[in-house]
Amino acid sequence: MKRRDLLKGLLAGALLLTPLARAAAHKLLALNGALPAPNDIQRVFAAGPPAAVFLYALTPEKLLGWPIKLAAENLVFIHPQQQKLPFVGRLAGRGSTVSLETLLVLAPDVIVDVGNAGTTHRSAAQRVTQQTGIATLQVEGLLAETPRQLREAGALLDVSDRAE
């Protein structure tokens, strides 16, 4: 009887750990192009609102601007230094408001996008990199994966301490 209970326990443990192992193996970052060395990344373009929030939390000093116009009543939640950042437009989805020419003038070291991207979205990011020569970093995953997203992106953007 004890042997049977042990086998049941092992089987139950294996079934419980399989989704955890799969989640740990899930790739959260997709890179298009050549990313500069982490300490050379000083100017980061947020492709959309989720990326702006992510970058504001992770590395606000490297954020080039906001992809949407911030409402006056929301400025109280933003550090005074980042309140001064310009509206630069978004480069995500059908509602893109920034041209590739403007993007080149802004001269970011990397473009960061955050969210669950399908093949169309990934190919659009690849196309932007091909047309501009600017690397794109796509941070994917669920809200529950945010700590891991921050750590992995933080390492690439030279802000590992802040990511913790």
MARDREN-9643 format. One line per field, with one value per residue: residue number from 0; z, y, x of N, C-alpha, C in turn. Coordinates in Angstrom, 3 decimals, padded with zeros to 6 digits. Layout:
BEGIN
num: NUM:...
nw: Z:...
nv: Y:...
nu: X:...
caw: Z:...
cav: Y:...
cau: X:...
cw: Z:...
cv: Y:...
cu: X:...
END
This chain:
BEGIN
num: 0:1:2:3:4:5:6:7:8:9:10:11:12:13:14:15:16:17:18:19:20:21:22:23:24:25:26:27:28:29:30:31:32:33:34:35:36:37:38:39:40:41:42:43:44:45:46:47:48:49:50:51:52:53:54:55:56:57:58:59:60:61:62:63:64:65:66:67:68:69:70:71:72:73:74:75:76:77:78:79:80:81:82:83:84:85:86:87:88:89:90:91:92:93:94:95:96:97:98:99:100:101:102:103:104:105:106:107:108:109:110:111:112:113:114:115:116:117:118:119:120:121:122:123:124:125:126:127:128:129:130:131:132:133:134:135:136:137:138:139:140:141:142:143:144:145:146:147:148:149:150:151:152:153:154:155:156:157:158:159:160:161:162:163
nw: 000.000:000.742:-001.252:-003.488:-002.745:-002.735:-005.466:-006.525:-005.393:-006.586:-009.265:-009.145:-008.347:-010.584:-012.513:-011.522:-011.641:-014.326:-015.826:-014.582:-015.292:-018.041:-018.161:-017.141:-019.177:-021.251:-023.634:-023.102:-024.235:-027.397:-029.900:-032.511:-034.883:-034.139:-030.894:-029.083:-026.855:-023.404:-021.656:-023.494:-024.247:-024.174:-025.028:-025.328:-027.133:-026.578:-027.857:-027.523:-025.234:-023.112:-023.181:-022.509:-019.825:-018.703:-019.278:-017.928:-015.307:-015.208:-016.385:-016.312:-016.940:-019.442:-021.214:-024.163:-024.775:-024.637:-025.820:-026.017:-025.452:-022.321:-019.888:-018.057:-015.418:-014.778:-014.477:-011.880:-011.015:-012.215:-012.276:-011.937:-013.797:-015.910:-016.647:-018.332:-020.704:-024.235:-026.325:-028.463:-030.113:-031.225:-032.100:-032.778:-033.756:-035.730:-035.212:-035.399:-034.880:-035.422:-037.816:-039.813:-040.554:-038.600:-036.430:-037.036:-036.788:-034.057:-033.108:-031.425:-029.333:-029.091:-029.755:-027.787:-027.216:-025.585:-024.709:-025.691:-028.610:-031.891:-034.947:-037.009:-035.718:-034.815:-037.266:-038.233:-036.452:-037.133:-039.727:-039.242:-038.006:-040.129:-041.962:-040.644:-039.236:-036.540:-033.564:-032.320:-029.391:-028.170:-025.560:-024.172:-022.682:-019.750:-017.193:-014.743:-015.210:-014.999:-013.068:-014.030:-016.664:-016.204:-015.015:-017.100:-019.265:-017.957:-017.634:-020.284:-020.805:-019.127:-016.467:-014.269:-011.429:-010.718:-011.828:-010.080
nv: -001.206:001.247:001.660:002.036:004.428:006.114:006.095:007.261:009.788:010.706:010.762:012.657:014.888:015.202:015.853:018.286:019.852:020.014:022.119:024.306:023.998:024.291:026.942:028.214:027.712:029.133:031.601:034.956:037.254:038.669:039.391:041.585:042.328:043.808:044.273:046.995:047.019:046.505:048.716:050.734:051.489:054.123:055.557:054.882:053.816:053.660:051.504:051.479:052.200:050.092:049.405:051.852:052.195:049.969:050.568:053.000:052.154:050.522:051.794:054.829:057.049:056.566:056.641:057.921:059.408:059.839:057.533:058.218:061.074:062.476:062.804:065.714:065.330:062.958:063.428:063.797:061.342:060.838:061.177:064.377:064.843:063.051:063.979:066.021:064.878:064.537:064.029:061.390:059.617:056.456:053.169:050.796:048.297:048.884:051.469:053.152:056.111:057.343:058.095:056.276:057.922:059.946:058.382:057.672:060.197:060.623:058.774:056.315:053.900:051.447:049.912:049.224:046.948:045.836:043.141:040.549:039.180:038.350:036.519:038.408:040.828:040.379:040.139:042.712:044.162:043.116:044.109:046.879:047.009:046.111:048.190:050.476:049.907:049.897:048.142:045.996:045.119:042.788:042.279:039.728:037.961:037.135:039.060:037.935:037.165:039.368:040.008:038.374:039.307:041.945:041.453:040.098:041.935:044.089:043.246:043.337:046.043:047.248:047.766:046.075:046.077:047.818:046.398:044.361
nu: 000.822:001.942:003.811:002.190:000.887:003.089:003.778:001.460:001.677:004.062:003.266:001.198:002.688:004.357:002.459:001.572:003.880:004.536:003.109:004.354:007.032:006.799:005.933:008.193:009.978:008.931:009.424:009.946:010.980:011.486:013.709:014.494:016.860:020.098:020.875:022.178:025.057:024.254:025.019:025.229:022.736:020.673:018.493:015.199:012.423:009.025:006.706:003.945:001.162:001.198:003.923:005.071:004.287:005.543:008.274:008.486:008.316:010.559:012.885:012.843:014.417:015.468:013.438:012.095:009.803:006.209:003.763:001.143:-000.954:-000.681:-003.172:-004.034:-004.932:-003.725:-001.066:-000.162:000.627:002.975:006.490:008.063:010.190:009.655:007.197:007.723:008.411:008.004:005.073:005.306:004.101:002.679:003.761:002.440:000.333:-002.678:-003.243:-001.020:000.837:003.166:005.595:007.991:010.062:010.006:010.600:013.242:014.430:014.093:015.861:016.136:017.814:016.752:013.588:010.838:008.263:005.336:003.299:000.978:001.843:000.871:001.579:001.343:001.836:004.443:005.789:005.447:007.033:009.524:009.702:009.838:012.335:013.948:013.539:014.421:016.720:016.799:016.835:014.256:012.584:010.502:008.383:006.786:003.992:002.036:000.309:000.978:003.546:005.117:007.247:009.370:009.523:010.389:012.912:014.322:014.200:015.339:017.993:018.893:018.670:020.417:019.643:019.430:019.483:017.404:015.311:014.911
caw: 000.000:000.798:-002.569:-004.352:-002.340:-003.207:-006.914:-006.750:-005.038:-007.632:-010.459:-008.893:-008.371:-011.971:-013.209:-011.041:-012.025:-015.779:-016.270:-014.073:-016.133:-019.340:-017.980:-016.981:-020.469:-022.179:-023.990:-022.909:-025.022:-028.797:-030.383:-033.952:-035.104:-033.197:-029.737:-028.595:-025.537:-022.403:-021.144:-024.585:-024.482:-023.418:-025.570:-025.590:-027.663:-026.178:-029.031:-027.185:-023.819:-022.173:-023.164:-021.786:-018.391:-018.393:-019.279:-016.863:-014.066:-015.293:-016.705:-016.735:-017.460:-020.833:-022.004:-025.085:-024.774:-024.382:-027.043:-025.988:-024.711:-020.936:-019.381:-016.982:-014.098:-014.538:-014.276:-010.467:-010.810:-012.999:-011.743:-012.670:-014.937:-017.014:-017.078:-019.381:-021.937:-025.288:-026.987:-029.654:-030.926:-030.990:-033.231:-032.431:-034.286:-036.835:-034.783:-035.325:-035.096:-035.681:-039.093:-039.727:-040.658:-037.268:-035.588:-037.329:-036.213:-032.604:-032.943:-030.238:-029.385:-029.209:-029.649:-026.914:-027.250:-024.527:-024.917:-026.388:-030.042:-032.842:-036.046:-037.742:-034.906:-034.839:-038.593:-038.327:-035.714:-037.972:-040.852:-038.729:-037.822:-041.458:-042.645:-039.900:-038.629:-035.083:-032.962:-031.578:-028.328:-027.842:-024.257:-024.203:-021.482:-018.967:-016.059:-013.699:-015.572:-014.948:-012.431:-014.946:-017.782:-015.735:-014.838:-018.389:-020.001:-017.177:-017.953:-021.628:-020.821:-018.132:-015.245:-013.517:-010.024:-010.633:-012.206:-008.898
cav: 000.000:002.424:001.831:002.594:005.823:006.824:006.254:008.255:011.092:011.089:011.091:013.931:015.925:015.407:016.553:019.663:020.571:020.157:023.483:025.237:023.851:024.873:028.394:028.658:027.591:030.063:032.727:036.208:038.327:038.399:040.483:041.743:043.193:043.734:045.144:047.524:046.532:047.086:050.040:051.711:051.819:055.320:056.135:053.772:054.226:052.794:051.327:051.699:052.479:049.095:049.521:053.077:051.910:049.017:051.280:054.007:051.440:049.880:052.701:056.081:058.011:056.237:056.778:059.066:060.178:059.088:057.149:058.865:062.337:062.245:063.695:066.568:064.753:061.802:063.861:063.685:060.011:060.770:061.967:065.645:064.750:062.355:064.794:066.917:064.137:064.879:063.024:060.973:058.740:055.013:052.353:049.480:048.010:049.695:052.861:053.802:057.557:057.848:057.616:055.743:059.070:060.550:057.420:057.823:061.471:060.423:057.978:055.455:052.774:050.255:050.085:048.181:046.748:044.919:042.559:039.262:039.474:037.256:036.511:039.673:041.839:040.077:040.459:044.177:044.590:042.751:045.042:048.162:046.854:046.041:049.481:051.559:049.476:050.005:046.872:045.982:044.127:042.512:041.646:039.036:037.236:037.519:039.932:037.137:036.999:040.678:040.007:037.779:040.247:043.053:040.975:039.796:043.191:044.892:042.804:043.818:047.510:047.667:048.252:044.858:046.382:048.391:045.350:043.536
cau: 000.000:002.793:004.419:001.149:000.724:004.272:003.637:000.402:002.249:005.012:002.497:000.516:003.723:004.778:001.380:001.531:005.088:004.643:002.783:005.354:008.219:006.463:005.918:009.576:010.652:008.278:010.275:009.224:011.569:011.814:014.546:014.710:018.010:021.220:020.702:023.453:025.470:023.345:025.407:025.132:021.324:020.308:017.261:014.280:011.123:007.911:005.852:002.546:000.929:001.733:005.384:005.412:004.139:006.614:009.553:008.456:008.630:011.869:013.986:012.203:015.395:015.794:012.211:012.174:008.571:004.980:003.059:-000.174:-000.929:-001.083:-004.214:-003.533:-005.236:-002.855:000.316:000.218:001.184:004.209:007.599:008.169:011.111:008.989:006.058:008.224:008.671:007.046:004.245:006.054:003.262:002.768:004.186:001.907:-000.990:-003.215:-003.349:000.291:000.770:004.511:006.138:009.349:010.962:010.051:011.311:014.672:014.863:014.164:017.082:016.218:018.749:015.912:012.139:010.302:006.817:004.909:001.979:000.949:001.882:000.688:002.544:001.246:002.503:005.880:006.335:005.481:008.228:010.676:009.710:010.335:013.780:014.569:013.439:015.073:017.977:016.663:016.420:012.998:012.495:009.107:008.228:005.499:003.633:000.875:000.567:001.634:004.956:005.760:008.574:010.351:009.665:011.223:014.290:014.951:014.375:016.283:019.354:019.228:018.685:021.409:018.991:019.103:019.201:016.053:014.358:014.648
cw: 000.000:-000.560:-003.541:-004.016:-002.817:-004.710:-007.254:-006.466:-006.090:-008.908:-010.300:-008.937:-009.783:-012.750:-012.791:-011.531:-013.527:-016.255:-015.781:-014.916:-017.503:-019.248:-017.850:-018.306:-021.501:-022.404:-023.906:-023.785:-026.434:-029.326:-031.896:-034.122:-034.030:-032.091:-029.328:-027.252:-024.484:-021.917:-022.229:-024.874:-023.565:-023.834:-026.009:-026.018:-027.239:-027.333:-028.758:-025.695:-022.859:-022.067:-022.385:-020.278:-017.923:-018.292:-018.211:-015.524:-014.062:-015.479:-017.195:-017.360:-018.924:-021.775:-022.843:-025.024:-024.560:-025.696:-027.132:-025.230:-023.309:-020.515:-018.175:-015.603:-013.779:-014.250:-012.827:-010.159:-011.480:-012.364:-012.577:-013.894:-016.150:-017.466:-018.259:-020.707:-022.984:-025.682:-028.278:-030.575:-030.643:-032.272:-032.962:-033.017:-035.413:-036.489:-034.655:-035.672:-035.335:-037.000:-038.875:-039.805:-039.298:-036.312:-035.796:-036.753:-034.695:-032.211:-031.652:-030.433:-029.577:-029.103:-028.802:-027.048:-026.214:-024.830:-025.614:-027.879:-030.860:-033.960:-036.844:-037.015:-034.918:-036.191:-038.807:-037.607:-036.514:-039.139:-040.417:-038.555:-039.170:-042.134:-041.956:-039.381:-037.111:-034.542:-032.257:-030.588:-027.976:-026.542:-024.227:-022.855:-020.785:-017.808:-014.949:-013.970:-015.500:-014.226:-013.347:-016.159:-017.395:-015.592:-016.173:-019.206:-019.282:-017.457:-019.317:-021.692:-019.774:-016.890:-014.378:-012.067:-009.857:-010.945:-011.030:-007.969
cv: 001.264:002.711:002.475:004.077:006.677:007.090:007.290:009.665:011.596:011.509:012.442:015.083:016.240:016.178:018.020:020.473:020.799:021.555:024.508:025.185:024.477:026.399:028.936:028.636:028.569:031.284:034.018:037.340:037.859:039.621:040.437:042.709:043.011:044.760:045.688:046.882:047.213:048.482:051.122:052.127:052.970:055.900:055.001:054.331:053.200:052.714:051.607:051.941:051.393:049.162:050.758:052.862:050.995:049.743:052.360:053.361:050.934:050.866:054.052:057.085:057.755:056.395:058.056:059.977:059.257:058.754:057.717:060.178:062.068:063.277:064.457:065.957:063.532:062.189:063.756:062.327:059.833:061.676:063.246:065.584:064.100:063.078:065.677:066.203:064.456:063.702:062.676:060.078:057.275:054.281:050.930:049.334:048.941:051.174:053.572:055.278:058.166:057.252:057.063:056.872:059.749:059.654:057.538:059.123:061.349:059.606:057.159:054.374:051.471:050.675:048.927:048.149:045.687:044.429:041.221:039.519:038.218:037.372:037.813:040.769:041.634:040.435:041.973:044.722:044.271:043.728:046.412:048.097:046.826:047.411:050.591:051.192:049.558:048.679:047.035:044.831:043.974:041.722:041.042:038.394:037.822:038.417:039.186:036.955:038.311:040.660:039.450:038.686:041.385:042.626:040.766:041.065:044.093:044.526:043.338:045.337:048.100:048.305:047.061:045.145:046.924:047.337:044.449:044.266
cu: 000.862:003.438:003.424:000.921:001.899:004.177:002.563:000.927:003.221:004.291:001.796:001.514:004.172:003.718:001.296:002.724:005.209:004.252:003.801:006.618:007.978:006.473:007.336:010.318:010.092:009.171:009.467:009.745:011.862:012.554:014.654:015.868:019.058:021.020:022.069:023.815:024.597:023.738:025.412:023.691:020.922:018.959:016.340:012.922:010.081:006.926:004.379:002.391:001.430:003.261:005.817:005.323:005.267:007.963:009.608:008.802:010.071:013.021:013.462:013.173:015.762:014.593:012.268:010.956:007.389:004.272:001.645:-000.027:-001.461:-002.123:-003.663:-003.772:-004.370:-001.409:000.770:000.857:002.545:005.263:007.749:009.097:010.438:007.717:006.446:008.471:007.608:006.157:004.971:005.239:003.524:003.120:003.720:000.514:-001.399:-003.271:-002.019:000.167:002.147:005.009:007.544:010.375:011.123:010.817:012.821:015.229:015.006:015.390:017.133:017.278:017.991:014.446:011.633:008.789:006.468:003.506:002.076:000.804:001.670:001.709:002.513:002.013:004.015:006.494:006.385:006.713:009.493:010.819:010.248:011.850:014.499:014.601:014.224:016.458:017.951:016.146:015.077:013.027:011.027:009.066:006.837:005.219:002.427:001.283:001.304:003.125:005.740:007.105:009.665:010.586:010.607:012.679:014.992:015.185:015.376:017.727:019.787:019.372:019.625:020.781:018.557:018.754:017.788:014.990:014.017:013.708
END
